[in-house]
Amino acid sequence: MKRISVRFWLLILGAIATLIPLATSAVAQATVVVGTGNPDIDVPVVQAALDQGGEVILKGHFSFERAPRIPTAWPGLPPATTLISKAVVISGTREDEGDLTTIEGGTIPFYVDAQGVPVTFQRLRFIRPIQSAIFAYAVSGLTIASSKIEGIVPPANTPSSGIWIGMFNVPMPGNPGHPENISGMLSIVNNYIDVAGGKRGIDNTLGITVFSAGVPGAEVEAHVSGNNISNSTEPAINFRRIVGRADIEGNVITTGPVFGSASRNMVIRVANLGSYLIVHNSIHCGWAKEAVGIGVFSQIPAWPMEHAIVVDNSLTMSPPEGTVLGAGSAGILMDGNARTNVVLNNRIRGRATAGITLAVTSGGIPDSNALVLNHFDDFQPSVADIFVGNGVTNTRILGPGTVEDHGVGSVIVP
């Protein structure tokens, strides 16, 4: 048997002695903050931890119920409670009773202005934050996972959203905001969002909002999946003008009857630029007004909506009895500058003017869209399962369902 020299053991022991402080240092990098329930203590201590960056672990119950002091970038957006400006991973813990780390109140509890660096939130519970639980103005890689948002308090005359990323106003060619501020992977997964704060016909409360994100060379790749979103009065998931792609997958959305002041309500809305896959979502729309389950459109010719794939979604449209349904009532709607999009194997139930509508509105003409093997079991349209409006061009329709076609160049294969 070969003998191991004393020198060999001394080298091993020396290596272990070197690694022990390194391991201790790595553990020490995590900053642990325990909530007190006193906002005058909790907010400054959390802010100090965020200012260090790295890993921040929040434990217990925090109160952010005090006047916000962090300026925000967009006109009309209120000040925030804390600022994130460095790369950070913010993690909550699960207490013995099963509750997540709780952050109660606060106007925009976390405002992210972290240009060029990633930020992560996980295992946090927000109770009635004002405007948004998290607003990301600038970030390169954002993860929000396994968290809860229970009730949003909308400021007066200001739209609110559980999670808001990018621009505060609707982006337009003359004012696209700062899409270069948002890049990389946007992962919003396995969250529970109950908006439950809007007043009927007054407040516009949304679930997840992404406005104006990504530029060529610094695109975004968004994954919005496995979320449970309820009681929004405007879109539960709302994307406008992204450069990159977004997968909206496996979300469960229930609106309830309360709706906001917007003229057009869509449960999932994707508009303007972007490459979208909308798949395996379950939508129950109960708004007491004309509404759309999934809307794919662009009102801007320079920002067309092209190559979106809407596949294998389950939509139930259930407006209360007595709700007046107009031309904009549909399970799925494509209008304006919507071109070469595919709507495949979706299941539409309930009651609406049509199951799928293509219309010349929003400043453009839908062209070369395909509707393939969609199902209308237990669906009661007031017009038809599929409605193709005047002027819509080159629609391809394959599969079951009644069709009312006023388009140009439509091809219908039963």
C-alpha positions in Angstrom: 0.0 0.0 0.0 1.3 3.4 -1.0 2.1 5.7 1.9 0.8 9.3 1.7 3.4 11.8 2.8 3.0 14.3 5.6 3.6 17.1 3.1 0.5 15.9 1.1 -1.7 16.2 4.2 -0.3 19.6 5.1 -1.2 20.8 1.6 -4.8 19.4 1.9 -5.2 21.0 5.4 -3.8 24.3 4.0 -6.3 24.2 1.2 -9.2 23.6 3.6 -8.1 26.4 5.8 -8.1 28.7 2.7 -11.6 27.6 1.6 -13.3 28.0 5.0 -13.0 31.8 5.2 -14.1 32.0 1.5 -17.2 30.0 2.2 -17.9 32.0 5.3 -17.5 35.2 3.3 -19.9 33.9 0.6 -22.6 33.2 3.3 -22.0 36.6 4.9 -22.8 38.4 1.6 -26.5 37.7 2.2 -28.1 40.5 4.1 -30.9 39.4 6.3 -33.6 41.9 7.4 -36.4 41.0 9.8 -39.5 43.0 9.7 -40.8 45.0 12.7 -44.2 46.2 11.5 -43.0 49.8 12.0 -42.6 51.6 8.7 -40.2 54.1 10.1 -37.8 51.2 10.9 -38.7 48.8 8.1 -38.3 51.1 5.1 -34.9 52.6 6.0 -33.4 49.2 6.9 -34.7 47.6 3.7 -33.4 50.5 1.7 -30.0 50.2 3.2 -29.9 46.5 2.3 -31.0 47.2 -1.3 -28.2 49.8 -1.6 -25.6 47.1 -0.9 -26.9 44.8 -3.7 -26.1 41.1 -3.7 -28.5 38.8 -1.9 -31.1 40.3 0.5 -33.3 38.0 2.6 -36.5 39.5 4.1 -38.1 37.7 7.0 -41.4 38.3 8.8 -43.9 41.1 8.4 -42.9 44.6 7.1 -44.9 47.7 7.0 -44.3 50.2 4.2 -47.2 52.4 5.3 -45.6 55.8 5.1 -45.3 58.7 2.7 -43.2 57.7 -0.4 -40.0 59.7 -0.9 -38.3 58.2 -4.0 -38.8 60.2 -7.2 -39.9 58.3 -10.3 -39.1 59.0 -13.9 -42.6 59.2 -15.5 -45.0 62.2 -15.3 -48.1 61.1 -13.5 -46.4 58.2 -11.7 -46.3 58.8 -7.9 -43.1 58.6 -5.8 -42.0 55.2 -4.6 -41.1 53.7 -1.3 -37.8 52.1 -2.0 -35.3 52.2 -4.9 -33.3 49.4 -6.4 -30.3 50.6 -8.4 -27.9 47.6 -8.1 -28.0 43.9 -9.1 -29.9 42.2 -6.3 -31.8 39.0 -5.4 -34.6 39.8 -3.0 -36.0 36.6 -1.3 -38.7 36.1 1.2 -39.1 33.1 3.4 -42.0 30.9 4.3 -43.0 31.1 8.0 -44.0 28.1 10.1 -47.7 28.8 9.5 -47.1 28.8 5.7 -47.3 32.5 5.1 -44.7 34.2 2.9 -42.7 37.2 4.0 -45.3 40.0 4.0 -44.9 43.6 2.9 -48.0 45.6 3.8 -48.9 48.9 2.0 -46.6 51.4 0.5 -46.7 53.3 -2.8 -44.7 51.3 -5.3 -42.9 49.3 -2.6 -40.1 48.5 -5.0 -39.0 50.9 -7.8 -36.3 49.4 -10.1 -33.9 51.8 -11.8 -31.0 49.4 -12.3 -29.6 50.1 -15.7 -27.8 47.2 -17.2 -28.0 44.8 -14.3 -30.4 41.9 -13.3 -32.9 42.0 -10.4 -34.8 39.1 -8.8 -37.9 39.0 -6.5 -39.1 35.7 -5.1 -41.4 34.4 -2.3 -42.8 37.8 -1.3 -46.4 38.7 -0.3 -47.7 42.2 -0.9 -50.8 43.4 0.8 -52.6 46.4 -0.9 -49.7 48.3 -2.3 -50.6 51.6 -4.0 -50.2 51.8 -7.8 -47.9 48.8 -8.2 -46.1 46.3 -6.0 -43.1 46.4 -8.4 -42.4 49.0 -11.1 -39.3 48.4 -13.2 -38.1 51.5 -15.1 -34.7 50.1 -16.1 -33.3 46.6 -15.8 -31.4 44.0 -17.8 -33.0 40.7 -16.7 -35.9 40.7 -14.3 -37.4 37.7 -12.4 -40.5 37.9 -10.3 -41.5 34.4 -9.1 -43.6 32.6 -6.5 -45.0 35.8 -5.0 -48.4 37.1 -4.1 -50.1 40.5 -4.6 -53.3 40.8 -2.7 -55.2 43.9 -3.7 -54.0 47.0 -5.6 -54.9 50.5 -4.4 -55.1 52.7 -7.5 -54.2 56.4 -7.0 -56.9 58.9 -8.1 -57.2 59.1 -11.9 -54.0 56.9 -12.4 -53.9 53.4 -13.9 -52.4 50.8 -11.7 -50.9 47.3 -12.2 -49.7 44.6 -9.9 -46.4 44.5 -11.9 -45.5 47.2 -14.3 -42.4 47.1 -16.6 -41.2 49.9 -18.9 -43.1 53.0 -19.9 -45.9 54.4 -17.8 -47.9 55.8 -20.7 -49.0 54.1 -23.9 -46.0 54.1 -26.3 -46.4 55.9 -29.6 -43.9 56.4 -32.5 -43.5 60.1 -31.5 -43.0 59.1 -27.8 -41.7 55.5 -27.5 -40.4 56.1 -24.0 -37.0 54.5 -23.2 -37.2 50.9 -24.5 -33.4 50.7 -24.3 -33.8 50.6 -20.5 -35.4 47.2 -20.5 -33.5 44.2 -21.9 -32.7 40.6 -21.4 -34.9 37.9 -19.8 -38.2 39.0 -18.2 -39.4 36.0 -16.2 -42.8 36.5 -14.4 -43.8 33.0 -13.3 -46.0 31.3 -10.7 -47.3 34.4 -9.0 -50.8 35.0 -7.5 -52.2 38.4 -8.3 -55.6 39.5 -7.0 -56.0 43.1 -8.1 -59.3 43.6 -6.2 -58.9 47.3 -5.8 -60.7 49.1 -8.6 -64.0 50.8 -8.6 -66.5 50.0 -11.3 -66.3 52.3 -14.3 -63.6 54.5 -12.6 -60.3 52.7 -11.9 -58.2 50.9 -14.5 -56.4 48.1 -12.5 -54.2 45.6 -14.4 -52.3 42.5 -13.5 -49.0 42.5 -15.5 -48.1 45.4 -17.8 -45.1 45.6 -20.2 -44.9 48.8 -22.2 -42.0 49.7 -24.6 -39.2 47.2 -23.9 -36.2 46.2 -25.9 -34.3 47.6 -28.9 -32.4 45.9 -31.7 -29.2 44.4 -30.3 -30.7 44.5 -26.7 -34.0 42.6 -27.1 -36.2 41.2 -24.5 -37.3 37.6 -24.0 -40.4 37.6 -21.8 -41.9 34.5 -20.1 -45.2 35.1 -18.4 -46.3 31.7 -17.2 -48.1 29.9 -14.5 -49.6 33.0 -13.0 -53.1 33.2 -11.4 -54.6 36.6 -12.0 -58.0 37.7 -10.8 -60.3 40.8 -10.6 -58.6 43.1 -13.0 -60.8 45.8 -14.4 -58.5 46.2 -17.5 -56.1 43.7 -19.1 -54.8 41.0 -16.8 -51.8 40.7 -19.1 -50.9 43.8 -21.3 -48.0 44.0 -23.7 -47.4 47.0 -26.0 -44.4 47.6 -28.3 -41.6 45.1 -27.5 -38.6 44.3 -29.6 -38.0 40.6 -29.0 -40.4 37.8 -28.1 -42.9 37.0 -25.4 -44.4 33.6 -24.3 -47.6 34.0 -22.4 -48.3 30.5 -21.3 -50.4 28.5 -18.8 -51.9 31.5 -16.9 -55.3 31.2 -15.2 -57.2 34.5 -15.4 -60.7 35.3 -13.9 -61.9 38.9 -14.2 -65.1 39.1 -12.2 -67.8 41.6 -13.4 -66.2 44.9 -12.4 -64.7 46.9 -15.2 -62.8 50.2 -15.5 -63.2 53.3 -17.6 -61.3 52.1 -20.7 -63.4 52.0 -23.9 -62.0 48.6 -25.0 -61.4 45.8 -22.5 -59.3 42.8 -23.3 -58.2 40.1 -20.8 -54.9 39.4 -22.6 -53.8 42.3 -24.9 -50.8 42.2 -27.2 -50.4 45.3 -29.4 -47.8 46.8 -31.8 -44.4 45.3 -32.2 -43.3 41.9 -30.8 -43.2 38.2 -31.5 -45.8 36.4 -29.4 -46.8 32.9 -28.4 -50.1 32.9 -26.4 -50.6 29.3 -25.4 -52.5 27.1 -22.8 -54.1 30.0 -21.0 -57.4 29.6 -19.2 -59.6 32.8 -19.3 -62.9 33.4 -17.7 -64.1 36.8 -18.6 -67.1 38.0 -16.6 -66.9 41.8 -17.2 -70.4 43.4 -17.3 -69.6 45.2 -20.6 -68.5 44.5 -24.2 -65.2 42.6 -23.9 -62.6 40.5 -25.6 -60.7 37.5 -24.2 -57.5 37.8 -26.3 -56.8 40.9 -28.4 -54.1 41.0 -31.1 -53.9 44.3 -32.9 -51.9 47.4 -33.8 -53.3 50.8 -34.4 -49.9 52.0 -35.8 -48.9 51.0 -39.4 -45.2 51.4 -38.5 -45.6 49.0 -35.6 -47.6 46.1 -37.1 -48.6 43.0 -35.2 -47.2 40.1 -37.1 -46.6 36.4 -36.7 -48.4 36.1 -33.3 -49.5 32.5 -32.5 -52.6 32.0 -30.4 -53.0 28.3 -29.7 -54.6 25.9 -27.3 -56.3 28.5 -25.1 -59.5 28.0 -23.2 -61.8 31.0 -23.1 -65.2 31.4 -21.4 -67.1 34.6 -22.1 -69.8 35.0 -19.4 -71.1 38.6 -19.2 -73.9 39.0 -16.7 -77.4 38.8 -18.1 -78.5 42.1 -19.6 -75.1 43.1 -20.7 -75.2 44.9 -24.1 -72.8 43.2 -26.6 -71.6 45.2 -29.6 -69.3 44.5 -32.5 -66.2 44.5 -30.2 -67.5 41.5 -28.1 -65.4 38.4 -29.0 -63.5 35.6 -27.5 -60.5 36.5 -29.8 -60.2 39.7 -31.7 -57.7 40.7 -34.4 -57.9 44.2 -35.9 -55.9 47.0 -37.3 -52.5 46.2 -38.6 -52.6 42.6 -37.7 -51.0 40.4 -40.3 -49.9 36.8 -40.8 -51.1 35.8 -37.3 -52.3 32.3 -36.5 -55.2 31.3 -34.2 -55.2 27.6 -33.8 -57.1 25.0 -31.7 -58.6 27.4 -29.2 -61.8 26.5 -27.2 -64.4 29.3 -26.9 -67.4 28.9 -24.7 -70.1 31.2 -23.2 -71.7 34.2 -24.9 -70.4 37.0 -27.1 -71.1 38.6 -30.5 -68.6 36.3 -32.1 -66.1 33.7 -31.0 -63.4 35.1 -33.3 -63.6 38.5 -34.9 -61.4 40.2 -37.6 -62.2 43.8 -38.1 -60.9 46.9 -39.9 -60.6 49.2 -37.0 -57.6 50.7 -35.1 -56.3 52.4 -38.2 -55.5 49.3 -40.3 -56.6 46.3 -42.3 -56.0 42.7 -41.0 -54.4 40.7 -43.7 -53.3 37.0 -44.3 -54.4 35.8 -40.9 -55.2 32.1 -40.4 -58.0 30.6 -38.2 -57.5 26.9 -37.9 -59.4 24.1 -36.1 -60.9 26.3 -33.4 -63.8 24.9 -31.3 -67.1 26.6 -30.3 -68.7 24.0 -28.1 -71.2 25.5 -25.7 -70.8 28.9 -27.3 -73.8 31.2 -28.1 -72.8 33.9 -30.6 -75.3 36.7 -31.5 -73.8 36.9 -35.0 -71.5 33.9 -35.8 -68.8 31.8 -34.4 -66.4 33.5 -36.8 -67.0 37.0 -38.1 -64.8 38.6 -40.8 -65.5 42.3 -41.2 -65.7 44.5 -44.3 -62.4 45.1 -46.0 -60.4 42.4 -44.1 -58.2 40.7 -46.6 -56.9 37.1 -47.4 -58.2 35.4 -44.3 -57.8 31.6 -44.2 -60.4 29.6 -42.2 -60.2 25.9 -41.6 -62.4 23.8 -39.4 -65.8 23.9 -37.6 -68.0 26.8 -36.7 -70.4 29.2 -38.4 -68.9 32.0 -40.5 -70.1 35.4 -41.5 -67.7 36.6 -44.1 -67.6 40.2 -45.4 -63.9 40.1 -46.3 -61.9 40.1 -49.5 -60.1 37.0 -50.7 -61.2 34.8 -47.8 -60.7 31.1 -48.2 -63.0 28.9 -46.1 -62.6 25.2 -45.7 -65.2 23.6 -43.4 
